[in-house]
């Protein structure tokens, strides 16, 4: 993940990866989805070009039937 994006999202400077061969499927009503601290939710946006590249890579893997989807309960 680009350092500039990591800084924007408030992440540390260690190397990070986005794995496009695996995705999690969750239900937003899942009780395990909770605020990170003090009832505060963390949201962030990645640049459109990065989001598009990620979407395209995941869709390509879906088309090739080479995407691991893990259903989280």
C-alpha positions in Angstrom: 0.0 0.0 0.0 1.4 3.4 -0.9 2.9 5.3 2.1 0.9 8.4 1.2 -2.4 6.5 1.4 -1.3 4.9 4.7 -0.6 8.3 6.2 -3.9 9.6 5.0 -5.6 6.6 6.7 -3.7 7.1 9.9 -1.8 3.8 9.5 1.8 3.1 10.6 4.8 3.3 8.3 5.5 -0.4 8.2 5.0 -2.2 4.9 1.4 -3.2 4.2 -0.2 -5.3 1.5 -3.7 -5.6 0.1 -4.4 -9.2 -0.8 -6.7 -9.3 -3.8 -6.8 -13.1 -4.0 -8.8 -13.4 -0.7 -11.9 -11.5 0.5 -14.2 -11.7 3.5 -17.9 -11.7 3.2 -19.6 -10.3 6.3 -23.1 -9.2 7.4 -23.0 -5.6 8.6 -25.4 -6.5 11.4 -22.7 -8.9 12.7 -22.3 -8.2 16.4 -18.5 -8.6 15.9 -18.4 -5.3 13.9 -17.8 -2.8 16.7 -16.3 0.6 17.1 -12.5 0.6 17.5 -12.5 2.6 20.7 -14.8 4.8 22.8 -17.7 4.2 20.4 -15.7 5.7 17.6 -15.9 4.2 14.1 -12.9 4.5 11.8 -13.6 5.2 8.1 -11.2 6.1 5.4 -11.2 6.4 1.7 -8.4 5.3 -0.7 -7.8 7.3 -3.9 -10.1 6.4 -6.8 -7.3 5.0 -8.9 -6.3 2.6 -6.1 -9.9 1.6 -5.4 -10.5 0.9 -9.1 -7.3 -1.1 -9.4 -8.3 -3.2 -6.4 -11.9 -3.7 -7.7 -10.6 -4.7 -11.1 -8.1 -7.2 -9.6 -10.8 -8.8 -7.5 -13.3 -9.0 -10.3 -10.6 -10.5 -12.5 -10.0 -13.2 -9.9 -13.7 -13.8 -9.7 -14.0 -14.2 -13.4 -11.1 -16.7 -13.4 -12.7 -18.5 -10.4 -9.5 -17.9 -8.6 -10.8 -15.9 -5.6 -11.1 -17.3 -2.1 -14.2 -16.0 -0.3 -14.5 -16.6 3.4 -17.9 -16.1 4.9 -17.5 -14.5 8.4 -20.3 -15.1 10.8 
